[in-house]
Each structure stands twice: as structure tokens, then as C-alpha cells.
Amino acid sequence: MTRKSEPVAPAPVSPDPGGVADYIVTDTAPPRVAGRRVAAGDILQLTEDQARSELIALHIRPAV
């Protein structure tokens, strides 16, 4: 007896991350901020959770 295979559904696509804001890398930042290689003046798009500790350490500042 041959078994019919069922169609495979595509993996769900995650929605766009909400609450993302732009942050500017400061001169005092190390080579990696929020797990990304950066240079002073780079702009990162981070969620509030991703940015929290980097803001406290003064590695980034909000882009205005």
C-alpha cells in the first residue's frame, strides 16, 4: 500500500519587530554593541530591550 504524502505548509514568517528605534553609537563604545560590529557614529535599529544595557553603559544614544 502506497502512502500519500501530505503537503508541507511553509514556515510561519515572523512579523516586523515592533518598537524599533534608531540609536547612534558613541565614541566610547567598544567594537561590538548589542552583538554587532560597530564604529562610532553608526546608526543601529534596536528594540528597547536590546538597547537598555547599551544605553546605561553610554555606548549608544537615541537618534533625535
GIJOKA-V801340 format. One record per pair of residues at least 12 apart in sequence whose ideal C-beta (glycine too) atoms are under 8 Angstrom apart, sorted by the first residue. I is the first residue (numbers start at 1). GAP is how many residues later the second one is. If there is no record, write none. Layout:
# GIJOKA-V801340
[[I:GAP] [I:GAP]]
This chain:
# GIJOKA-V801340
[[17:30] [19:28] [19:29] [20:25] [20:26] [20:27] [21:24] [21:25] [21:26] [21:27] [21:30] [21:41] [21:42] [22:21] [22:22] [22:23] [22:40] [22:41] [23:20] [23:21] [23:22] [23:23] [23:28] [23:31] [23:32] [23:37] [23:38] [23:39] [23:40] [24:17] [24:18] [24:19] [24:20] [24:36] [24:37] [24:38] [24:39] [25:13] [25:14] [25:15] [25:16] [25:17] [25:18] [25:19] [25:34] [25:35] [26:14] [26:32] [26:33] [26:34] [26:35] [27:13] [28:30] [28:31] [29:25] [29:30] [29:31] [30:29] [33:21] [33:26] [33:27] [34:12] [34:16] [34:17] [34:20] [34:26] [43:20] [44:16] [46:14]]
